[in-house]
């Protein structure tokens, strides 16, 4: 068999595998959206969940997911940014740097349920934070930090060395060159990775079952005092997220319309994650064109 035939066969196999993966993905997304979108309404998005009667919504769970996402990014972004800058711009190629990168890789491979159990033992039990949004945000920081650190490091490494050399030739320090030249140039990639990691955080469930809890107590959305137990901004209250709510409805719910709630909630979750992913691509391309002055 000559090289051309081997090349054609390899192309057919590769394109077939890609087509099967795309078809499988579209089938899963289509099934979830087809069954869930018709049950999504304004009432469903803005009403509280019901434990025993039908007609409940996902207002609190949706807000809890977004609030937890914001807190997780606030905690993880400075750490990930600092680690990424150090690994890309300052770290030497030695055993210590290799140890850091290996630790990041190991941390990224941990199952989310293991991260959740670790968070439960350390934050909920040992530090006495209880089931709370703060416990969930810190646990998700461990879950999100490896992906964010690696993305920032790769984005910074993707900036051409000519820009660093230009900064040095102007007499700028390494820190000034990094913060004023390299970091802005890497911003599109960093923001893309940040938004993609946000979608991953938004859909996480296993780690939050053991840290943020499975209950959604009634909160007052007019109470802006974060120290009040009824405030929607209180980070020390337990908070059932949308992903945990879907799991709970499918396993424990006794409401008559549990199947409809599960389908609609899953569709909302998928739509939000798709918005994160598509928004990341759009924003990254927009920033890249603006920074590089390309059309």
Buried (B, 14 or more C-beta within 10 A) or exposed (E): EEEEEEEEEEEEEEEEEEEEEEEEEEEEBEEBBEBBBEBBEEEBEEBEBBEEEEEBBBBBBBBBBBBBBEBBBEBBBEBBBEBBBBBBBEBEEEEEBEEBBEEBEEBBEBEBEBBBBBBBEBBBEEEEBBBBBBBBBBBBBBBBBBBBBBBBBBBBBEBEEEBBEEBBEEEBEEEEBBBEBBBBBBBBBBBBBBBBBBBBBBBBBBBBBBBBBBEBEEBEEEBEEEEBEBBBBBBBBBBBBBBBBBBBBBEEBEBEBBBBBBBBBBBBBBBBBEEBBEBBEEBBEEBBEEEEEEE
